[in-house]
Amino acid sequence: MKRIDEKLIASVSIKAQQSSRLRMNLNFHDGDSDSCHRMLNAIEPGSYIQPHKHENPDKAEAFFSLKGRIAVVEFDDDGNITDSIILDPSRGNFGAEVLPRTWHMIFSLDEGSVAYEVKHGPYDVSIDKKFASWAPAEGDEGVDTYLEEIRKKVLD
């Protein structure tokens, strides 16, 4: 049995806080070739995940909030927000599933936020994600401004 408890969540949160990317995954699946990937995704405010989609092969992705608040945002092909949810167990918003071929991103609103993530495998870094050309790449100038703009739109 693989247990998810406060001690495990705290451990992965500390690793996310210490990471230069302000996030950390803890995988429960055995390897990249597994057909179902399950992981804890600890993400801190300020961590940026460039909007992307999973296609060729198509993959759905689901997020369930275990601690804190995490925004899940979907976009159209031009980068306009089409849907969003703040995952917050204290408000009854527990999870969201993103369909294949849907532009999306997640970001943290609270320190110590952790999601349980499920995605189809296998994982091949060369084809796993198609990144949006209309959003800055991770590490590019303008990431902080872009993330703040998206945060404001989602919270309004």
Chimera marker file (.cmm) of the C-alpha trace (Angstrom):
<marker_set name="trace">
<marker id="1" x="0.000" y="0.000" z="0.000" r="1" g="1" b="0" radius="0.5"/>
<marker id="2" x="1.244" y="3.452" z="-0.874" r="1" g="1" b="0" radius="0.5"/>
<marker id="3" x="0.026" y="5.891" z="1.755" r="1" g="1" b="0" radius="0.5"/>
<marker id="4" x="-0.542" y="9.600" z="1.350" r="1" g="1" b="0" radius="0.5"/>
<marker id="5" x="-0.441" y="11.285" z="4.731" r="1" g="1" b="0" radius="0.5"/>
<marker id="6" x="0.548" y="14.629" z="6.234" r="1" g="1" b="0" radius="0.5"/>
<marker id="7" x="4.166" y="13.528" z="6.659" r="1" g="1" b="0" radius="0.5"/>
<marker id="8" x="4.506" y="12.619" z="2.965" r="1" g="1" b="0" radius="0.5"/>
<marker id="9" x="2.793" y="15.818" z="1.830" r="1" g="1" b="0" radius="0.5"/>
<marker id="10" x="5.063" y="17.909" z="4.078" r="1" g="1" b="0" radius="0.5"/>
<marker id="11" x="8.143" y="16.120" z="2.738" r="1" g="1" b="0" radius="0.5"/>
<marker id="12" x="7.326" y="16.747" z="-0.931" r="1" g="1" b="0" radius="0.5"/>
<marker id="13" x="6.297" y="20.349" z="-0.133" r="1" g="1" b="0" radius="0.5"/>
<marker id="14" x="9.682" y="21.048" z="1.444" r="1" g="1" b="0" radius="0.5"/>
<marker id="15" x="11.393" y="19.677" z="-1.668" r="1" g="1" b="0" radius="0.5"/>
<marker id="16" x="9.234" y="21.952" z="-3.863" r="1" g="1" b="0" radius="0.5"/>
<marker id="17" x="10.124" y="24.981" z="-1.745" r="1" g="1" b="0" radius="0.5"/>
<marker id="18" x="13.825" y="24.146" z="-2.083" r="1" g="1" b="0" radius="0.5"/>
<marker id="19" x="13.628" y="23.538" z="-5.836" r="1" g="1" b="0" radius="0.5"/>
<marker id="20" x="14.624" y="26.316" z="-8.241" r="1" g="1" b="0" radius="0.5"/>
<marker id="21" x="11.406" y="25.568" z="-10.169" r="1" g="1" b="0" radius="0.5"/>
<marker id="22" x="9.292" y="25.748" z="-6.965" r="1" g="1" b="0" radius="0.5"/>
<marker id="23" x="7.684" y="22.390" z="-7.673" r="1" g="1" b="0" radius="0.5"/>
<marker id="24" x="8.350" y="18.716" z="-7.143" r="1" g="1" b="0" radius="0.5"/>
<marker id="25" x="6.698" y="15.479" z="-8.233" r="1" g="1" b="0" radius="0.5"/>
<marker id="26" x="6.660" y="12.262" z="-6.260" r="1" g="1" b="0" radius="0.5"/>
<marker id="27" x="5.769" y="9.387" z="-8.552" r="1" g="1" b="0" radius="0.5"/>
<marker id="28" x="3.729" y="6.378" z="-7.464" r="1" g="1" b="0" radius="0.5"/>
<marker id="29" x="3.991" y="4.596" z="-10.818" r="1" g="1" b="0" radius="0.5"/>
<marker id="30" x="6.996" y="2.341" z="-11.345" r="1" g="1" b="0" radius="0.5"/>
<marker id="31" x="8.401" y="3.919" z="-14.489" r="1" g="1" b="0" radius="0.5"/>
<marker id="32" x="7.907" y="5.985" z="-17.625" r="1" g="1" b="0" radius="0.5"/>
<marker id="33" x="6.500" y="3.009" z="-19.541" r="1" g="1" b="0" radius="0.5"/>
<marker id="34" x="3.561" y="2.497" z="-17.136" r="1" g="1" b="0" radius="0.5"/>
<marker id="35" x="0.162" y="3.014" z="-18.773" r="1" g="1" b="0" radius="0.5"/>
<marker id="36" x="-1.174" y="5.065" z="-15.847" r="1" g="1" b="0" radius="0.5"/>
<marker id="37" x="0.959" y="7.708" z="-14.179" r="1" g="1" b="0" radius="0.5"/>
<marker id="38" x="0.065" y="8.733" z="-10.626" r="1" g="1" b="0" radius="0.5"/>
<marker id="39" x="1.963" y="11.305" z="-8.639" r="1" g="1" b="0" radius="0.5"/>
<marker id="40" x="1.933" y="13.972" z="-6.006" r="1" g="1" b="0" radius="0.5"/>
<marker id="41" x="2.559" y="17.364" z="-7.573" r="1" g="1" b="0" radius="0.5"/>
<marker id="42" x="3.758" y="19.879" z="-4.960" r="1" g="1" b="0" radius="0.5"/>
<marker id="43" x="3.718" y="23.373" z="-6.376" r="1" g="1" b="0" radius="0.5"/>
<marker id="44" x="4.522" y="26.688" z="-4.773" r="1" g="1" b="0" radius="0.5"/>
<marker id="45" x="3.274" y="30.164" z="-5.697" r="1" g="1" b="0" radius="0.5"/>
<marker id="46" x="5.458" y="31.589" z="-8.458" r="1" g="1" b="0" radius="0.5"/>
<marker id="47" x="6.130" y="28.245" z="-10.115" r="1" g="1" b="0" radius="0.5"/>
<marker id="48" x="5.344" y="28.494" z="-13.830" r="1" g="1" b="0" radius="0.5"/>
<marker id="49" x="4.194" y="25.651" z="-16.022" r="1" g="1" b="0" radius="0.5"/>
<marker id="50" x="3.858" y="26.841" z="-19.615" r="1" g="1" b="0" radius="0.5"/>
<marker id="51" x="0.404" y="26.186" z="-21.070" r="1" g="1" b="0" radius="0.5"/>
<marker id="52" x="0.490" y="22.939" z="-23.007" r="1" g="1" b="0" radius="0.5"/>
<marker id="53" x="-1.648" y="20.116" z="-24.309" r="1" g="1" b="0" radius="0.5"/>
<marker id="54" x="-1.272" y="16.371" z="-24.676" r="1" g="1" b="0" radius="0.5"/>
<marker id="55" x="-1.891" y="15.008" z="-28.152" r="1" g="1" b="0" radius="0.5"/>
<marker id="56" x="-0.364" y="12.409" z="-30.427" r="1" g="1" b="0" radius="0.5"/>
<marker id="57" x="-0.978" y="10.387" z="-28.381" r="1" g="1" b="0" radius="0.5"/>
<marker id="58" x="-4.026" y="11.944" z="-26.772" r="1" g="1" b="0" radius="0.5"/>
<marker id="59" x="-3.888" y="11.948" z="-22.986" r="1" g="1" b="0" radius="0.5"/>
<marker id="60" x="-6.362" y="13.082" z="-20.359" r="1" g="1" b="0" radius="0.5"/>
<marker id="61" x="-5.014" y="14.507" z="-17.121" r="1" g="1" b="0" radius="0.5"/>
<marker id="62" x="-6.730" y="14.832" z="-13.743" r="1" g="1" b="0" radius="0.5"/>
<marker id="63" x="-5.783" y="16.867" z="-10.678" r="1" g="1" b="0" radius="0.5"/>
<marker id="64" x="-7.139" y="16.450" z="-7.133" r="1" g="1" b="0" radius="0.5"/>
<marker id="65" x="-6.234" y="18.959" z="-4.439" r="1" g="1" b="0" radius="0.5"/>
<marker id="66" x="-4.904" y="17.419" z="-1.254" r="1" g="1" b="0" radius="0.5"/>
<marker id="67" x="-3.674" y="20.634" z="0.366" r="1" g="1" b="0" radius="0.5"/>
<marker id="68" x="-3.811" y="24.330" z="-0.454" r="1" g="1" b="0" radius="0.5"/>
<marker id="69" x="-5.313" y="25.947" z="-3.526" r="1" g="1" b="0" radius="0.5"/>
<marker id="70" x="-4.329" y="25.162" z="-7.096" r="1" g="1" b="0" radius="0.5"/>
<marker id="71" x="-5.756" y="26.809" z="-10.210" r="1" g="1" b="0" radius="0.5"/>
<marker id="72" x="-6.456" y="24.677" z="-13.274" r="1" g="1" b="0" radius="0.5"/>
<marker id="73" x="-6.882" y="26.831" z="-16.379" r="1" g="1" b="0" radius="0.5"/>
<marker id="74" x="-7.924" y="25.866" z="-19.908" r="1" g="1" b="0" radius="0.5"/>
<marker id="75" x="-7.328" y="27.965" z="-23.032" r="1" g="1" b="0" radius="0.5"/>
<marker id="76" x="-8.439" y="28.132" z="-26.649" r="1" g="1" b="0" radius="0.5"/>
<marker id="77" x="-5.974" y="28.018" z="-29.541" r="1" g="1" b="0" radius="0.5"/>
<marker id="78" x="-5.369" y="31.781" z="-29.271" r="1" g="1" b="0" radius="0.5"/>
<marker id="79" x="-4.544" y="31.754" z="-25.556" r="1" g="1" b="0" radius="0.5"/>
<marker id="80" x="-7.892" y="33.012" z="-24.279" r="1" g="1" b="0" radius="0.5"/>
<marker id="81" x="-9.102" y="31.437" z="-21.035" r="1" g="1" b="0" radius="0.5"/>
<marker id="82" x="-12.069" y="29.168" z="-21.730" r="1" g="1" b="0" radius="0.5"/>
<marker id="83" x="-12.504" y="27.625" z="-18.279" r="1" g="1" b="0" radius="0.5"/>
<marker id="84" x="-10.877" y="27.569" z="-14.881" r="1" g="1" b="0" radius="0.5"/>
<marker id="85" x="-11.359" y="26.239" z="-11.392" r="1" g="1" b="0" radius="0.5"/>
<marker id="86" x="-9.635" y="26.855" z="-8.104" r="1" g="1" b="0" radius="0.5"/>
<marker id="87" x="-9.123" y="23.453" z="-6.520" r="1" g="1" b="0" radius="0.5"/>
<marker id="88" x="-9.760" y="24.038" z="-2.836" r="1" g="1" b="0" radius="0.5"/>
<marker id="89" x="-10.984" y="21.155" z="-0.676" r="1" g="1" b="0" radius="0.5"/>
<marker id="90" x="-12.202" y="23.577" z="1.997" r="1" g="1" b="0" radius="0.5"/>
<marker id="91" x="-14.687" y="24.991" z="-0.551" r="1" g="1" b="0" radius="0.5"/>
<marker id="92" x="-15.740" y="21.671" z="-2.054" r="1" g="1" b="0" radius="0.5"/>
<marker id="93" x="-13.692" y="22.003" z="-5.257" r="1" g="1" b="0" radius="0.5"/>
<marker id="94" x="-11.724" y="18.782" z="-5.115" r="1" g="1" b="0" radius="0.5"/>
<marker id="95" x="-10.561" y="18.047" z="-8.628" r="1" g="1" b="0" radius="0.5"/>
<marker id="96" x="-10.684" y="18.624" z="-12.346" r="1" g="1" b="0" radius="0.5"/>
<marker id="97" x="-10.022" y="16.552" z="-15.435" r="1" g="1" b="0" radius="0.5"/>
<marker id="98" x="-8.505" y="18.094" z="-18.535" r="1" g="1" b="0" radius="0.5"/>
<marker id="99" x="-9.443" y="16.365" z="-21.772" r="1" g="1" b="0" radius="0.5"/>
<marker id="100" x="-6.870" y="15.442" z="-24.414" r="1" g="1" b="0" radius="0.5"/>
<marker id="101" x="-5.915" y="18.158" z="-26.916" r="1" g="1" b="0" radius="0.5"/>
<marker id="102" x="-6.893" y="20.915" z="-24.459" r="1" g="1" b="0" radius="0.5"/>
<marker id="103" x="-4.458" y="23.746" z="-23.735" r="1" g="1" b="0" radius="0.5"/>
<marker id="104" x="-4.031" y="24.004" z="-19.972" r="1" g="1" b="0" radius="0.5"/>
<marker id="105" x="-1.815" y="24.997" z="-17.089" r="1" g="1" b="0" radius="0.5"/>
<marker id="106" x="-1.868" y="24.776" z="-13.317" r="1" g="1" b="0" radius="0.5"/>
<marker id="107" x="-0.444" y="27.121" z="-10.715" r="1" g="1" b="0" radius="0.5"/>
<marker id="108" x="-0.422" y="27.424" z="-6.952" r="1" g="1" b="0" radius="0.5"/>
<marker id="109" x="-2.189" y="30.084" z="-4.922" r="1" g="1" b="0" radius="0.5"/>
<marker id="110" x="-0.964" y="28.926" z="-1.499" r="1" g="1" b="0" radius="0.5"/>
<marker id="111" x="2.353" y="27.815" z="-0.071" r="1" g="1" b="0" radius="0.5"/>
<marker id="112" x="2.414" y="24.080" z="0.531" r="1" g="1" b="0" radius="0.5"/>
<marker id="113" x="-0.139" y="23.241" z="-2.177" r="1" g="1" b="0" radius="0.5"/>
<marker id="114" x="-0.145" y="19.612" z="-3.279" r="1" g="1" b="0" radius="0.5"/>
<marker id="115" x="-2.242" y="17.890" z="-5.931" r="1" g="1" b="0" radius="0.5"/>
<marker id="116" x="-2.628" y="14.223" z="-6.744" r="1" g="1" b="0" radius="0.5"/>
<marker id="117" x="-2.216" y="13.953" z="-10.499" r="1" g="1" b="0" radius="0.5"/>
<marker id="118" x="-3.243" y="11.129" z="-12.805" r="1" g="1" b="0" radius="0.5"/>
<marker id="119" x="-2.296" y="10.983" z="-16.476" r="1" g="1" b="0" radius="0.5"/>
<marker id="120" x="-2.151" y="8.318" z="-19.145" r="1" g="1" b="0" radius="0.5"/>
<marker id="121" x="1.285" y="6.884" z="-19.850" r="1" g="1" b="0" radius="0.5"/>
<marker id="122" x="3.717" y="6.024" z="-21.157" r="1" g="1" b="0" radius="0.5"/>
<marker id="123" x="5.889" y="9.110" z="-20.763" r="1" g="1" b="0" radius="0.5"/>
<marker id="124" x="8.210" y="10.135" z="-23.587" r="1" g="1" b="0" radius="0.5"/>
<marker id="125" x="9.664" y="13.610" z="-23.051" r="1" g="1" b="0" radius="0.5"/>
<marker id="126" x="9.973" y="14.191" z="-26.811" r="1" g="1" b="0" radius="0.5"/>
<marker id="127" x="6.198" y="13.909" z="-27.420" r="1" g="1" b="0" radius="0.5"/>
<marker id="128" x="4.563" y="14.300" z="-23.981" r="1" g="1" b="0" radius="0.5"/>
<marker id="129" x="3.600" y="17.960" z="-24.287" r="1" g="1" b="0" radius="0.5"/>
<marker id="130" x="2.982" y="20.451" z="-27.039" r="1" g="1" b="0" radius="0.5"/>
<marker id="131" x="3.768" y="23.874" z="-25.588" r="1" g="1" b="0" radius="0.5"/>
<marker id="132" x="1.707" y="26.939" z="-26.482" r="1" g="1" b="0" radius="0.5"/>
<marker id="133" x="3.544" y="29.398" z="-28.739" r="1" g="1" b="0" radius="0.5"/>
<marker id="134" x="1.364" y="32.245" z="-27.406" r="1" g="1" b="0" radius="0.5"/>
<marker id="135" x="2.767" y="31.920" z="-23.862" r="1" g="1" b="0" radius="0.5"/>
<marker id="136" x="6.315" y="32.463" z="-22.629" r="1" g="1" b="0" radius="0.5"/>
<marker id="137" x="8.455" y="29.394" z="-22.157" r="1" g="1" b="0" radius="0.5"/>
<marker id="138" x="9.646" y="28.500" z="-18.671" r="1" g="1" b="0" radius="0.5"/>
<marker id="139" x="12.630" y="30.707" z="-17.833" r="1" g="1" b="0" radius="0.5"/>
<marker id="140" x="11.811" y="33.376" z="-20.427" r="1" g="1" b="0" radius="0.5"/>
<marker id="141" x="11.580" y="37.040" z="-19.586" r="1" g="1" b="0" radius="0.5"/>
<marker id="142" x="7.943" y="37.946" z="-19.015" r="1" g="1" b="0" radius="0.5"/>
<marker id="143" x="6.971" y="34.733" z="-17.218" r="1" g="1" b="0" radius="0.5"/>
<marker id="144" x="6.182" y="36.533" z="-13.945" r="1" g="1" b="0" radius="0.5"/>
<marker id="145" x="4.042" y="39.144" z="-15.725" r="1" g="1" b="0" radius="0.5"/>
<marker id="146" x="2.177" y="36.503" z="-17.732" r="1" g="1" b="0" radius="0.5"/>
<marker id="147" x="1.517" y="34.353" z="-14.666" r="1" g="1" b="0" radius="0.5"/>
<marker id="148" x="0.230" y="37.375" z="-12.725" r="1" g="1" b="0" radius="0.5"/>
<marker id="149" x="-2.109" y="38.321" z="-15.605" r="1" g="1" b="0" radius="0.5"/>
<marker id="150" x="-3.553" y="34.793" z="-15.692" r="1" g="1" b="0" radius="0.5"/>
<marker id="151" x="-3.869" y="34.739" z="-11.890" r="1" g="1" b="0" radius="0.5"/>
<marker id="152" x="-5.816" y="38.030" z="-11.899" r="1" g="1" b="0" radius="0.5"/>
<marker id="153" x="-8.188" y="36.817" z="-14.637" r="1" g="1" b="0" radius="0.5"/>
<marker id="154" x="-8.854" y="33.541" z="-12.824" r="1" g="1" b="0" radius="0.5"/>
<marker id="155" x="-9.443" y="35.210" z="-9.469" r="1" g="1" b="0" radius="0.5"/>
<marker id="156" x="-11.775" y="37.937" z="-10.828" r="1" g="1" b="0" radius="0.5"/>
<link id1="1" id2="2" r="1" g="1" b="0" radius="0.2"/>
<link id1="2" id2="3" r="1" g="1" b="0" radius="0.2"/>
<link id1="3" id2="4" r="1" g="1" b="0" radius="0.2"/>
<link id1="4" id2="5" r="1" g="1" b="0" radius="0.2"/>
<link id1="5" id2="6" r="1" g="1" b="0" radius="0.2"/>
<link id1="6" id2="7" r="1" g="1" b="0" radius="0.2"/>
<link id1="7" id2="8" r="1" g="1" b="0" radius="0.2"/>
<link id1="8" id2="9" r="1" g="1" b="0" radius="0.2"/>
<link id1="9" id2="10" r="1" g="1" b="0" radius="0.2"/>
<link id1="10" id2="11" r="1" g="1" b="0" radius="0.2"/>
<link id1="11" id2="12" r="1" g="1" b="0" radius="0.2"/>
<link id1="12" id2="13" r="1" g="1" b="0" radius="0.2"/>
<link id1="13" id2="14" r="1" g="1" b="0" radius="0.2"/>
<link id1="14" id2="15" r="1" g="1" b="0" radius="0.2"/>
<link id1="15" id2="16" r="1" g="1" b="0" radius="0.2"/>
<link id1="16" id2="17" r="1" g="1" b="0" radius="0.2"/>
<link id1="17" id2="18" r="1" g="1" b="0" radius="0.2"/>
<link id1="18" id2="19" r="1" g="1" b="0" radius="0.2"/>
<link id1="19" id2="20" r="1" g="1" b="0" radius="0.2"/>
<link id1="20" id2="21" r="1" g="1" b="0" radius="0.2"/>
<link id1="21" id2="22" r="1" g="1" b="0" radius="0.2"/>
<link id1="22" id2="23" r="1" g="1" b="0" radius="0.2"/>
<link id1="23" id2="24" r="1" g="1" b="0" radius="0.2"/>
<link id1="24" id2="25" r="1" g="1" b="0" radius="0.2"/>
<link id1="25" id2="26" r="1" g="1" b="0" radius="0.2"/>
<link id1="26" id2="27" r="1" g="1" b="0" radius="0.2"/>
<link id1="27" id2="28" r="1" g="1" b="0" radius="0.2"/>
<link id1="28" id2="29" r="1" g="1" b="0" radius="0.2"/>
<link id1="29" id2="30" r="1" g="1" b="0" radius="0.2"/>
<link id1="30" id2="31" r="1" g="1" b="0" radius="0.2"/>
<link id1="31" id2="32" r="1" g="1" b="0" radius="0.2"/>
<link id1="32" id2="33" r="1" g="1" b="0" radius="0.2"/>
<link id1="33" id2="34" r="1" g="1" b="0" radius="0.2"/>
<link id1="34" id2="35" r="1" g="1" b="0" radius="0.2"/>
<link id1="35" id2="36" r="1" g="1" b="0" radius="0.2"/>
<link id1="36" id2="37" r="1" g="1" b="0" radius="0.2"/>
<link id1="37" id2="38" r="1" g="1" b="0" radius="0.2"/>
<link id1="38" id2="39" r="1" g="1" b="0" radius="0.2"/>
<link id1="39" id2="40" r="1" g="1" b="0" radius="0.2"/>
<link id1="40" id2="41" r="1" g="1" b="0" radius="0.2"/>
<link id1="41" id2="42" r="1" g="1" b="0" radius="0.2"/>
<link id1="42" id2="43" r="1" g="1" b="0" radius="0.2"/>
<link id1="43" id2="44" r="1" g="1" b="0" radius="0.2"/>
<link id1="44" id2="45" r="1" g="1" b="0" radius="0.2"/>
<link id1="45" id2="46" r="1" g="1" b="0" radius="0.2"/>
<link id1="46" id2="47" r="1" g="1" b="0" radius="0.2"/>
<link id1="47" id2="48" r="1" g="1" b="0" radius="0.2"/>
<link id1="48" id2="49" r="1" g="1" b="0" radius="0.2"/>
<link id1="49" id2="50" r="1" g="1" b="0" radius="0.2"/>
<link id1="50" id2="51" r="1" g="1" b="0" radius="0.2"/>
<link id1="51" id2="52" r="1" g="1" b="0" radius="0.2"/>
<link id1="52" id2="53" r="1" g="1" b="0" radius="0.2"/>
<link id1="53" id2="54" r="1" g="1" b="0" radius="0.2"/>
<link id1="54" id2="55" r="1" g="1" b="0" radius="0.2"/>
<link id1="55" id2="56" r="1" g="1" b="0" radius="0.2"/>
<link id1="56" id2="57" r="1" g="1" b="0" radius="0.2"/>
<link id1="57" id2="58" r="1" g="1" b="0" radius="0.2"/>
<link id1="58" id2="59" r="1" g="1" b="0" radius="0.2"/>
<link id1="59" id2="60" r="1" g="1" b="0" radius="0.2"/>
<link id1="60" id2="61" r="1" g="1" b="0" radius="0.2"/>
<link id1="61" id2="62" r="1" g="1" b="0" radius="0.2"/>
<link id1="62" id2="63" r="1" g="1" b="0" radius="0.2"/>
<link id1="63" id2="64" r="1" g="1" b="0" radius="0.2"/>
<link id1="64" id2="65" r="1" g="1" b="0" radius="0.2"/>
<link id1="65" id2="66" r="1" g="1" b="0" radius="0.2"/>
<link id1="66" id2="67" r="1" g="1" b="0" radius="0.2"/>
<link id1="67" id2="68" r="1" g="1" b="0" radius="0.2"/>
<link id1="68" id2="69" r="1" g="1" b="0" radius="0.2"/>
<link id1="69" id2="70" r="1" g="1" b="0" radius="0.2"/>
<link id1="70" id2="71" r="1" g="1" b="0" radius="0.2"/>
<link id1="71" id2="72" r="1" g="1" b="0" radius="0.2"/>
<link id1="72" id2="73" r="1" g="1" b="0" radius="0.2"/>
<link id1="73" id2="74" r="1" g="1" b="0" radius="0.2"/>
<link id1="74" id2="75" r="1" g="1" b="0" radius="0.2"/>
<link id1="75" id2="76" r="1" g="1" b="0" radius="0.2"/>
<link id1="76" id2="77" r="1" g="1" b="0" radius="0.2"/>
<link id1="77" id2="78" r="1" g="1" b="0" radius="0.2"/>
<link id1="78" id2="79" r="1" g="1" b="0" radius="0.2"/>
<link id1="79" id2="80" r="1" g="1" b="0" radius="0.2"/>
<link id1="80" id2="81" r="1" g="1" b="0" radius="0.2"/>
<link id1="81" id2="82" r="1" g="1" b="0" radius="0.2"/>
<link id1="82" id2="83" r="1" g="1" b="0" radius="0.2"/>
<link id1="83" id2="84" r="1" g="1" b="0" radius="0.2"/>
<link id1="84" id2="85" r="1" g="1" b="0" radius="0.2"/>
<link id1="85" id2="86" r="1" g="1" b="0" radius="0.2"/>
<link id1="86" id2="87" r="1" g="1" b="0" radius="0.2"/>
<link id1="87" id2="88" r="1" g="1" b="0" radius="0.2"/>
<link id1="88" id2="89" r="1" g="1" b="0" radius="0.2"/>
<link id1="89" id2="90" r="1" g="1" b="0" radius="0.2"/>
<link id1="90" id2="91" r="1" g="1" b="0" radius="0.2"/>
<link id1="91" id2="92" r="1" g="1" b="0" radius="0.2"/>
<link id1="92" id2="93" r="1" g="1" b="0" radius="0.2"/>
<link id1="93" id2="94" r="1" g="1" b="0" radius="0.2"/>
<link id1="94" id2="95" r="1" g="1" b="0" radius="0.2"/>
<link id1="95" id2="96" r="1" g="1" b="0" radius="0.2"/>
<link id1="96" id2="97" r="1" g="1" b="0" radius="0.2"/>
<link id1="97" id2="98" r="1" g="1" b="0" radius="0.2"/>
<link id1="98" id2="99" r="1" g="1" b="0" radius="0.2"/>
<link id1="99" id2="100" r="1" g="1" b="0" radius="0.2"/>
<link id1="100" id2="101" r="1" g="1" b="0" radius="0.2"/>
<link id1="101" id2="102" r="1" g="1" b="0" radius="0.2"/>
<link id1="102" id2="103" r="1" g="1" b="0" radius="0.2"/>
<link id1="103" id2="104" r="1" g="1" b="0" radius="0.2"/>
<link id1="104" id2="105" r="1" g="1" b="0" radius="0.2"/>
<link id1="105" id2="106" r="1" g="1" b="0" radius="0.2"/>
<link id1="106" id2="107" r="1" g="1" b="0" radius="0.2"/>
<link id1="107" id2="108" r="1" g="1" b="0" radius="0.2"/>
<link id1="108" id2="109" r="1" g="1" b="0" radius="0.2"/>
<link id1="109" id2="110" r="1" g="1" b="0" radius="0.2"/>
<link id1="110" id2="111" r="1" g="1" b="0" radius="0.2"/>
<link id1="111" id2="112" r="1" g="1" b="0" radius="0.2"/>
<link id1="112" id2="113" r="1" g="1" b="0" radius="0.2"/>
<link id1="113" id2="114" r="1" g="1" b="0" radius="0.2"/>
<link id1="114" id2="115" r="1" g="1" b="0" radius="0.2"/>
<link id1="115" id2="116" r="1" g="1" b="0" radius="0.2"/>
<link id1="116" id2="117" r="1" g="1" b="0" radius="0.2"/>
<link id1="117" id2="118" r="1" g="1" b="0" radius="0.2"/>
<link id1="118" id2="119" r="1" g="1" b="0" radius="0.2"/>
<link id1="119" id2="120" r="1" g="1" b="0" radius="0.2"/>
<link id1="120" id2="121" r="1" g="1" b="0" radius="0.2"/>
<link id1="121" id2="122" r="1" g="1" b="0" radius="0.2"/>
<link id1="122" id2="123" r="1" g="1" b="0" radius="0.2"/>
<link id1="123" id2="124" r="1" g="1" b="0" radius="0.2"/>
<link id1="124" id2="125" r="1" g="1" b="0" radius="0.2"/>
<link id1="125" id2="126" r="1" g="1" b="0" radius="0.2"/>
<link id1="126" id2="127" r="1" g="1" b="0" radius="0.2"/>
<link id1="127" id2="128" r="1" g="1" b="0" radius="0.2"/>
<link id1="128" id2="129" r="1" g="1" b="0" radius="0.2"/>
<link id1="129" id2="130" r="1" g="1" b="0" radius="0.2"/>
<link id1="130" id2="131" r="1" g="1" b="0" radius="0.2"/>
<link id1="131" id2="132" r="1" g="1" b="0" radius="0.2"/>
<link id1="132" id2="133" r="1" g="1" b="0" radius="0.2"/>
<link id1="133" id2="134" r="1" g="1" b="0" radius="0.2"/>
<link id1="134" id2="135" r="1" g="1" b="0" radius="0.2"/>
<link id1="135" id2="136" r="1" g="1" b="0" radius="0.2"/>
<link id1="136" id2="137" r="1" g="1" b="0" radius="0.2"/>
<link id1="137" id2="138" r="1" g="1" b="0" radius="0.2"/>
<link id1="138" id2="139" r="1" g="1" b="0" radius="0.2"/>
<link id1="139" id2="140" r="1" g="1" b="0" radius="0.2"/>
<link id1="140" id2="141" r="1" g="1" b="0" radius="0.2"/>
<link id1="141" id2="142" r="1" g="1" b="0" radius="0.2"/>
<link id1="142" id2="143" r="1" g="1" b="0" radius="0.2"/>
<link id1="143" id2="144" r="1" g="1" b="0" radius="0.2"/>
<link id1="144" id2="145" r="1" g="1" b="0" radius="0.2"/>
<link id1="145" id2="146" r="1" g="1" b="0" radius="0.2"/>
<link id1="146" id2="147" r="1" g="1" b="0" radius="0.2"/>
<link id1="147" id2="148" r="1" g="1" b="0" radius="0.2"/>
<link id1="148" id2="149" r="1" g="1" b="0" radius="0.2"/>
<link id1="149" id2="150" r="1" g="1" b="0" radius="0.2"/>
<link id1="150" id2="151" r="1" g="1" b="0" radius="0.2"/>
<link id1="151" id2="152" r="1" g="1" b="0" radius="0.2"/>
<link id1="152" id2="153" r="1" g="1" b="0" radius="0.2"/>
<link id1="153" id2="154" r="1" g="1" b="0" radius="0.2"/>
<link id1="154" id2="155" r="1" g="1" b="0" radius="0.2"/>
<link id1="155" id2="156" r="1" g="1" b="0" radius="0.2"/>
</marker_set>
